Amino acid sequence: MGTTAALTSIAAALATDVVVPDDWGCCGFAGDRGMLHPELTASATAAEAAEVRRAEHDLYLSSNRTCELGLSRATGMRYEHALQALERATRAG
């Protein structure tokens, strides 16, 4: 969707190493579909989730709220919006 470069730039401001999974793609959550049919997300994220679980990272970022939900469920890691992480890192005080 054209957001990979922007998301990678934000992540680079937050981390020394930025990893974009080789198997990244649509999580298949599709609005509310992932809540009603979790098997869609499980299938769509199987390869990416396996890759993500092979290494531990300090942050797991997304640019979409429903993707955060889908990827968090698929990987067992806590995904958050990249801008939330950036705001937290740059908050005064």
VENMONOR-V593867 format. One record per backbone hydrogen bond with DSSP energy under -1.0 kcal/mol. NH is the residue of the N-H (numbers start at 1). CO is the residue of the C=O. E is the energy in kcal/mol with one decimal. If there is no record, write none. Layout:
NH & CO & E
NH & CO & E
//
This chain:
7 & 3 & -3.0
8 & 4 & -2.5
9 & 5 & -2.1
10 & 6 & -2.1
11 & 7 & -2.5
12 & 8 & -2.2
13 & 9 & -1.1
14 & 11 & -1.2
15 & 11 & -1.5
24 & 21 & -1.7
33 & 30 & -1.8
34 & 29 & -2.5
36 & 32 & -1.8
37 & 33 & -3.4
40 & 37 & -2.1
42 & 38 & -2.4
43 & 39 & -2.2
44 & 40 & -2.6
45 & 41 & -2.2
49 & 45 & -3.6
50 & 46 & -2.0
51 & 47 & -2.0
52 & 48 & -2.7
53 & 49 & -2.3
55 & 52 & -1.3
62 & 80 & -1.9
68 & 64 & -2.1
69 & 65 & -1.9
70 & 66 & -2.6
71 & 67 & -3.1
72 & 68 & -2.3
73 & 69 & -2.4
74 & 70 & -2.2
75 & 71 & -2.3
76 & 72 & -2.2
80 & 60 & -2.1
82 & 62 & -2.3
85 & 81 & -1.7
86 & 82 & -2.2
87 & 83 & -2.5
88 & 84 & -2.4
89 & 85 & -2.1
90 & 86 & -1.5
//
